[in-house]
Amino acid sequence: MRLYQYHPSGNCYKIRLLLNQLGILYEKVEIDILRRESRTPEFLRINPNGRIPVLEVNGRYLPESNAALYYLAQGTRFFPQDRFAQAQVLQWMFFEQYSHEPYIATIRFWVAFQRSAQKNADEIRRRMPLGYAALDVMERHLSQNLYFVDNRYSIADITLFAYTHVAEEGGFQLSRYPHLQAWIRRVQQQPGHISIEN
Ligand SMILES: N[C@@H](CCC(=O)N[C@@H](CS)C(=O)NCC(=O)O)C(=O)O
């Protein structure tokens, strides 16, 4: 397998984390999105949507981080067997893509990587409360549950962990979320856990 990725991206980290926990060896190909390397004609042949991560499996390309997690996790301890629980995992993964990542990940990218916070100040002001709304939903769930589905660590947790644990890099305050912080520590204690730097 081969992972086309930009190392600081949480979407790419999700896949590295699961690959490590599954003990799967793979090759990394670094795509510098700050230099728009994901928009070159060569890369657009790999992903017409011009974005990383892309997981290459036996010569076939799989864009979308959560699709890659689903592909890798099926039949393993990271994805439940029960049909309803499977759908709940997808529920949280769609929540992450629609209600969490566009606010928490995008603000982090502008603030910490593109250094365009000033240029995007209006958008940051608009998106910040929406990011906090997602964190509120997570905090409420985690006040009664150890993990997102069935009280067991799964790809729902990997998906949500990726950008939540680095949300402060974009200016979000996690100190007001005690249950979220305890869940972050539980995720970090899972066997085979690696940090986003790795
Ligand atoms: N929904 C996609 C989002 C992919 C995405 O937005 N990737 C960003 C980096 S995290 C990217 O490639 N940006 C470069 C660009 O848009 O040119 C996923 O989960 O993989």
The ligand as an SDF file (V2000), in Angstrom:
LIG
                    3D

 20 19  0  0  0  0  0  0  0  0999 V2000
  -12.8870   14.9020    2.7100 N   0  0  0  0  0  0  0  0  0  0  0  0
  -11.4910   14.7690    2.4140 C   0  0  0  0  0  0  0  0  0  0  0  0
  -10.7980   16.0940    2.6580 C   0  0  0  0  0  0  0  0  0  0  0  0
   -9.4450   16.1460    1.9870 C   0  0  0  0  0  0  0  0  0  0  0  0
   -8.8060   17.5080    2.1340 C   0  0  0  0  0  0  0  0  0  0  0  0
   -9.4780   18.5310    2.3130 O   0  0  0  0  0  0  0  0  0  0  0  0
   -7.4840   17.5010    2.0490 N   0  0  0  0  0  0  0  0  0  0  0  0
   -6.7470   18.7390    2.1680 C   0  0  0  0  0  0  0  0  0  0  0  0
   -5.6600   18.5650    3.2210 C   0  0  0  0  0  0  0  0  0  0  0  0
   -6.2960   17.9790    4.7560 S   0  0  0  0  0  0  0  0  0  0  0  0
   -6.0800   19.0530    0.8370 C   0  0  0  0  0  0  0  0  0  0  0  0
   -5.7000   18.1720    0.1070 O   0  0  0  0  0  0  0  0  0  0  0  0
   -5.9210   20.3350    0.5280 N   0  0  0  0  0  0  0  0  0  0  0  0
   -5.2000   20.7690   -0.6270 C   0  0  0  0  0  0  0  0  0  0  0  0
   -6.0730   21.3710   -1.6760 C   0  0  0  0  0  0  0  0  0  0  0  0
   -7.3030   21.4450   -1.4770 O   0  0  0  0  0  0  0  0  0  0  0  0
   -5.5060   21.7770   -2.6780 O   0  0  0  0  0  0  0  0  0  0  0  0
  -10.8720   13.6630    3.2790 C   0  0  0  0  0  0  0  0  0  0  0  0
  -11.3860   13.3740    4.3560 O   0  0  0  0  0  0  0  0  0  0  0  0
   -9.8880   13.0610    2.8420 O   0  0  0  0  0  0  0  0  0  0  0  0
  1  2  1  0
  2  3  1  0
  2 18  1  0
  3  4  1  0
  4  5  1  0
  5  6  2  0
  5  7  1  0
  7  8  1  0
  8  9  1  0
  8 11  1  0
  9 10  1  0
 11 12  2  0
 11 13  1  0
 13 14  1  0
 14 15  1  0
 15 16  2  0
 15 17  1  0
 18 19  2  0
 18 20  1  0
M  END
$$$$
